[in-house]
């Protein structure tokens, strides 16, 4: 598929319905309350970087991330991709790459990050392949969990 002309900008409250629509396609769930809270968090917490991609006059994707300075035992400023999603008709056309690149550039300029990390579900091959294509590799940490 041809690459698109993609515009990246900070998320706005008016993006709520489009975020819900894309998330419904990706997750199969309607989570308007969840997205309302995410938008509120992105405004209240300055280390958060919340971006949307527009193309063809539509919102085509999103990236929510943040920068930590000492979390998980990592001493250096590290960017974390928390959520990334691209509307299925726009996948494979540079939207996710454009979002991630803006996150990397802004994090490097504004917060002096030298590394970006994320957590993925290894069962989601498309997500794993996306990050691998963009130069991500397994890091030295593993996720641990316990039922409550």
N, C-alpha and C positions, 0 to 999 in steps of 0.2 A: 504494500500500500504506500501511497505517496505521503511524504511528511507534510504536516500542516503548518500554517503560520499560527503560532501559539503565543498568546499574551498571558503573562503571569502577573498577578497582583495579590495584595493582601486580601484575606477573606473579609466579607462585610456581613452584617446582620441580614441584609436583603438576599443573601445567598442561601438562606436556610432551606427553602423549598427545593432548590436545585440539588443541594447536598443530600437531602432526604431521598430525592428521586434516584440519584446515582447509587446511593447506599442500598436502596431497595433492590436495584438491579443486581448489585454485587453480593449482597448478603441474603436476599430473599425475605428480609424483615423490614417493617416500617418502624423507624426509631426517631420520630420527630423530637420527643423529649430529650433523648440522648444528644442529638445534634444541637438542640437549643443550649444545653449545658456546655457542650464543647465550644460553641461560639462565645459564651460568657467567659469561659476559662481563657480563651485566646485573647480576650480584651483585658482581663484582669492580671494576667501573669506575663510580664515583659519578656522573660526568656523564651516564651512560646513563639514560634513562627508558623503562622497559619496562612497558607497560600491556596489560590485557585487558579486554574488554567481556563482561558476562554479561547474559543475558536469558532468560526462560522456563526458568530453572534450568540453562542451558547456557552454555558459553563460545562466543561468537558472533563474536569478532574480536580482533585484536591490533594494537598499534603499538609498534615499537621505534624509539627516537630517541635523540639525544644533543645536548649543547650544546658548541659550540666557542667559543674566545675569540680565536683568531688563525689559524685554519686557512684555507687557500685564499686568503690575503691579505686576509681580512675582519677588520677590527680590532675590531668590536663583537661582543658575545656573540650567537651565532646558533644557533637551534634547527634541527636537521636531522632530518627524518623519513626514517629508514633503511628501514623495512619497515612496511607497513600491509596488513592483509588482513581481509576479512569473509567469513564462511561464506556461500556463495551464497544459501541460503534467507532470509538476513537482510539482503541487500543492498537498498538503497533505502528502508531503514526507520529511518535515523538512527544506526546503529551506528558507522559510520566517522566521521561528524560528531562524535558524542559522544567518541570516542577522540581525535580531533584537537583538539577544544576543551579537553579535560583536559590534553593535552600543551601547548597554548598557554598556558592559565591557570597551570599549574605552572611552566613555563619562565619565564614573566613574573614570577611571585612569587618563585621560588627562585633564579633565575639572571639576572634582569633582561634577558632577551632582548627585543629589539625587532623581530626579524625571524625568520621560519622559512623554510627552504629544503628542497628535495628534488631528487632526480634521477629522471626518469621515462624510460621507453622510449616515444618518440613513436608507435610502432606500436601501443601499448596505448591505444586510444581511450577505453575505459571509465575507466582510471586518469587520463588527461589531463582528461577531463570532470569527474571527481570533484574533482580539485584546482582546476580552473577555477571550478566552482560554489561552492567555499569561498573564493574570492577570490585564489587564486594566479595569478601571471602570469609570463611569461618574464622572467628576471632578466638581469643584464649578463654572466653567465659562460656559457661553453660547456664541455661535457665534451670532453676530448681523450683519445685512446687510441692505443696502438701494440701490434701483435702482438709476442710475444717468441719 
